[in-house]
Amino acid sequence: VEEGSLYPALQKLLRKGWVRAEWGVSDTNRRVRSYRLTPAGRTQLESERTRYDHANRAIQAVLKLA
């Protein structure tokens, strides 16, 4: 994932309350920001997984007919 896509996506997740971010220090003594899913984020992830699974099954069924 490229930087130009990753950080806007993380900001969107933060605004929606699906992830939480905190600043820390890496092993190389650099400031880093880490992200964790919130309970709402876990719920949303499960919903997205379900939608993906349904779409994937439909696509697979169509491909088997081809």
C-alpha positions in Angstrom: 0.0 0.0 0.0 1.4 3.3 -1.0 1.8 6.2 1.5 -0.6 8.4 -0.5 -3.3 5.8 0.0 -2.5 4.5 3.5 -2.6 7.7 5.5 -5.8 9.1 4.1 -7.4 5.7 4.8 -6.1 5.7 8.4 -7.4 9.3 8.9 -10.9 8.2 7.6 -10.9 5.2 10.0 -9.9 7.6 12.9 -12.7 10.0 12.1 -15.2 7.2 12.0 -14.0 5.9 15.4 -13.0 2.5 14.0 -9.3 2.8 15.0 -7.5 4.5 17.8 -4.0 6.0 17.4 -1.2 6.7 19.9 2.3 8.0 19.6 5.3 6.1 20.9 9.0 5.5 20.3 10.4 2.8 18.1 13.3 0.5 18.8 15.5 2.9 16.8 14.3 5.9 18.9 12.0 7.4 16.3 8.5 8.7 17.0 5.9 6.4 15.6 2.2 6.3 15.5 0.5 3.0 16.2 -3.1 2.1 15.4 -5.5 -0.3 17.0 -9.0 -1.3 16.1 -11.7 -0.1 18.5 -14.7 -2.3 19.4 -16.7 -0.4 16.8 -13.9 -1.1 14.3 -14.0 -4.8 15.0 -17.8 -4.7 14.4 -17.3 -2.9 11.1 -14.5 -5.2 10.1 -16.8 -8.2 10.6 -19.5 -6.5 8.6 -17.1 -5.8 5.7 -15.8 -9.4 5.8 -19.3 -10.7 5.5 -20.1 -8.5 2.6 -16.8 -9.5 0.9 -17.5 -13.2 1.5 -21.0 -12.8 -0.2 -19.6 -11.0 -3.2 -16.7 -13.4 -3.5 -19.1 -16.4 -3.5 -21.2 -14.8 -6.1 -18.2 -14.2 -8.3 -16.9 -17.7 -7.8 -20.3 -19.1 -8.8 -20.3 -17.1 -12.0 -16.8 -18.1 -12.9 -17.6 -21.8 -12.4 -20.4 -21.4 -15.0 -18.0 -19.9 -17.6 
